[in-house]
């Protein structure tokens, strides 16, 4: 299996593991969206909170761009970057896309 396929599989595994963590409140379900053609991966939430308001949104958005994991959105408690690091991904392959380039310079991860 090549590097890109390994990266895709890792992202899928991390997102599927996140679906096993119960949402903090309400009747919220998870949906995963795996677009291997564009290498975009989403973890969506949908349902109703305790006050019965509609909940629908993106909890996690990861893209694989030029051999790097671009974290565009991370609403998890543990942090997707931490999950990637724990899986052995080098810091130089993780970009916090939700942060400005100036803020990225302050982290130990890649700036891009």
HELIX and SHEET records of a PDB file:
HELIX    1   1 UNK A    3  UNK A   18  1                                  16    
HELIX    2   2 UNK A   80  UNK A   86  1                                   7    
HELIX    3   3 UNK A   91  UNK A   93  5                                   3    
HELIX    4   4 UNK A  101  UNK A  104  1                                   4    
SHEET    1   A 5 UNK A  27  UNK A  35  0                                        
SHEET    2   A 5 UNK A  40  UNK A  48 -1                                        
SHEET    3   A 5 UNK A  54  UNK A  65 -1                                        
SHEET    4   A 5 UNK A  68  UNK A  74 -1                                        
SHEET    5   A 5 UNK A  94  UNK A  96  1                                        
END                                                                             
